[in-house]
Amino acid sequence: MDDALVRNTKDPEIDEQVRAFGENMRAARLNAGLSQVGLSEATRLDRAAISFLERAERAPDLSTLVRVARALEAKPVNLLGGIGLAGRRAFKLPAGEERPTEPGSRFGANLRAARKGAGLSQEALAYEAAVDRAAISVYERGGREPNLRTVLKLARALRLSPVALLDGVE
């Protein structure tokens, strides 16, 4: 990976985590016996997009992360191994709350539960994570899916592993 890419950004910690994701993705692809072309065909992503993800020149959005994981016969959380904080604070979806299966809705439910468990308002989380407050609201409702950089920022602000925010996302 080009070290200048990492040095020229405003958040080297997140950049390093995106780089680690790319390495995890490449290792999983090789372990599955797939070339970049093979993974491209399995995900219906351009081969260049696979290369960009593996070299951390792009961060995948949630739907792309899910597509890649499915093509590799893995769960999205498997591609995030060793990335971010080891979860210091646990959270649970409230009893009786629907456990959505659609990836964006599940992420949103996890984010809302983690935020409330941390005793933060959407505005406070937005400030801590440097993410737009309106975007947090939309994520929590499952109306839009974040990209990996945003997931990593939110996890860091909540003092959680990104794996916790993606729990149940398949």
C-alpha positions as CSV (number, residue, x, y, z in Angstrom):
1,M,0.0,0.0,0.0
2,D,1.1,3.5,-0.7
3,D,2.2,5.1,2.6
4,A,1.5,8.6,1.2
5,L,-2.2,7.6,1.1
6,V,-2.3,7.0,4.8
7,R,-0.2,10.1,5.7
8,N,-2.3,12.5,3.6
9,T,-5.6,11.8,5.5
10,K,-7.0,13.4,8.5
11,D,-7.6,10.3,10.6
12,P,-4.6,7.9,10.5
13,E,-6.2,5.5,13.0
14,I,-9.2,4.9,10.8
15,D,-7.0,4.7,7.8
16,E,-4.9,2.0,9.5
17,Q,-8.1,0.0,10.3
18,V,-9.3,0.3,6.7
19,R,-5.8,-1.0,5.6
20,A,-6.2,-3.9,8.1
21,F,-9.6,-4.7,6.6
22,G,-8.1,-4.8,3.1
23,E,-5.4,-7.2,4.4
24,N,-8.1,-9.4,6.0
25,M,-10.1,-9.4,2.8
26,R,-7.1,-10.4,0.7
27,A,-6.2,-13.2,3.1
28,A,-9.8,-14.5,3.1
29,R,-9.9,-14.3,-0.7
30,L,-6.6,-16.3,-1.0
31,N,-7.8,-18.8,1.6
32,A,-10.9,-19.3,-0.4
33,G,-8.7,-20.0,-3.5
34,L,-10.1,-17.0,-5.4
35,S,-8.3,-14.6,-7.6
36,Q,-9.4,-11.0,-7.7
37,V,-11.2,-11.8,-11.0
38,G,-12.9,-14.8,-9.3
39,L,-14.1,-12.6,-6.4
40,S,-15.1,-9.9,-8.9
41,E,-17.3,-12.4,-10.7
42,A,-18.8,-13.8,-7.4
43,T,-19.7,-10.4,-6.1
44,R,-20.5,-8.7,-9.4
45,L,-18.0,-6.0,-8.5
46,D,-15.4,-4.7,-10.9
47,R,-12.0,-6.3,-10.5
48,A,-10.5,-2.9,-10.0
49,A,-13.0,-2.3,-7.1
50,I,-11.7,-5.5,-5.4
51,S,-8.1,-4.3,-5.8
52,F,-9.0,-0.8,-4.4
53,L,-10.6,-2.5,-1.3
54,E,-7.6,-4.7,-0.7
55,R,-5.2,-1.8,-1.1
56,A,-7.4,0.4,1.2
57,E,-7.8,3.0,-1.5
58,R,-11.6,2.7,-0.9
59,A,-13.7,1.7,2.1
60,P,-16.6,-0.5,1.3
61,D,-20.2,0.4,2.1
62,L,-22.1,-2.0,4.2
63,S,-23.8,-3.7,1.2
64,T,-20.4,-4.3,-0.5
65,L,-19.0,-5.7,2.7
66,V,-21.9,-8.1,3.0
67,R,-21.5,-9.1,-0.7
68,V,-17.8,-9.8,-0.3
69,A,-18.3,-11.8,2.9
70,R,-21.0,-13.9,1.3
71,A,-18.8,-14.6,-1.8
72,L,-16.1,-15.7,0.6
73,E,-18.6,-17.8,2.6
74,A,-17.8,-15.8,5.7
75,K,-19.6,-13.3,7.9
76,P,-18.8,-9.6,7.7
77,V,-17.5,-9.7,11.2
78,N,-14.8,-12.2,10.1
79,L,-13.3,-9.6,7.8
80,L,-13.0,-7.2,10.7
81,G,-10.9,-9.5,13.0
82,G,-8.4,-7.6,15.0
83,I,-9.7,-4.2,13.9
84,G,-10.7,-1.5,16.4
85,L,-11.1,-1.7,20.1
86,A,-11.8,-4.9,21.9
87,G,-15.4,-4.2,23.0
88,R,-15.2,-2.6,26.4
89,R,-18.8,-2.0,26.8
90,A,-21.5,-4.5,26.0
91,F,-24.9,-3.7,24.7
92,K,-28.0,-5.7,24.0
93,L,-31.0,-5.0,21.8
94,P,-33.9,-4.2,24.1
95,A,-36.1,-7.2,25.0
96,G,-39.0,-7.5,22.7
97,E,-37.4,-5.3,20.0
98,E,-37.5,-6.8,16.5
99,R,-34.2,-8.3,15.5
100,P,-34.0,-7.2,11.9
101,T,-32.3,-9.5,9.4
102,E,-31.7,-7.0,6.6
103,P,-28.1,-5.7,7.0
104,G,-28.8,-2.0,7.1
105,S,-31.7,-2.4,9.6
106,R,-29.7,-4.7,11.8
107,F,-26.8,-2.3,11.9
108,G,-29.2,0.5,12.7
109,A,-30.7,-1.5,15.6
110,N,-27.3,-2.3,16.9
111,L,-26.2,1.4,16.6
112,R,-29.3,2.7,18.4
113,A,-28.9,0.1,21.3
114,A,-25.2,0.9,21.6
115,R,-25.8,4.6,21.6
116,K,-28.5,4.4,24.2
117,G,-26.4,2.0,26.3
118,A,-23.7,4.5,26.3
119,G,-26.1,7.2,27.4
120,L,-25.5,9.4,24.4
121,S,-27.9,11.4,22.3
122,Q,-27.5,11.3,18.5
123,E,-26.1,14.8,18.7
124,A,-23.4,13.8,21.3
125,L,-22.5,10.7,19.3
126,A,-22.3,12.7,16.1
127,Y,-19.9,15.2,17.8
128,E,-17.7,12.4,19.2
129,A,-17.6,10.4,16.0
130,A,-17.4,13.4,13.6
131,V,-20.4,12.1,11.8
132,D,-23.5,14.1,10.7
133,R,-26.3,13.8,13.3
134,A,-28.9,13.4,10.6
135,A,-26.9,10.5,9.1
136,I,-26.9,8.8,12.5
137,S,-30.7,9.1,12.6
138,V,-31.0,7.6,9.1
139,Y,-28.6,4.8,10.0
140,E,-30.6,4.0,13.1
141,R,-33.8,3.7,11.1
142,G,-32.1,1.5,8.5
143,G,-32.7,4.1,5.8
144,R,-29.1,4.2,4.6
145,E,-26.0,2.0,5.1
146,P,-22.8,3.5,6.3
147,N,-19.4,2.9,4.7
148,L,-16.6,1.1,6.7
149,R,-14.9,4.4,7.7
150,T,-18.2,5.6,9.3
151,V,-18.7,2.3,11.1
152,L,-15.1,2.5,12.5
153,K,-15.7,6.1,13.6
154,L,-18.9,5.3,15.4
155,A,-17.4,2.2,17.0
156,R,-14.5,4.2,18.3
157,A,-16.8,7.0,19.7
158,L,-18.9,4.3,21.4
159,R,-15.7,2.5,22.7
160,L,-16.8,-0.7,21.0
161,S,-15.3,-3.0,18.5
162,P,-16.8,-2.5,15.0
163,V,-17.6,-6.2,15.3
164,A,-20.2,-5.4,18.0
165,L,-22.0,-2.9,15.7
166,L,-22.1,-5.5,12.9
167,D,-23.3,-8.3,15.2
168,G,-26.0,-10.3,13.3
169,V,-25.3,-8.5,10.0
170,E,-25.0,-11.3,7.4
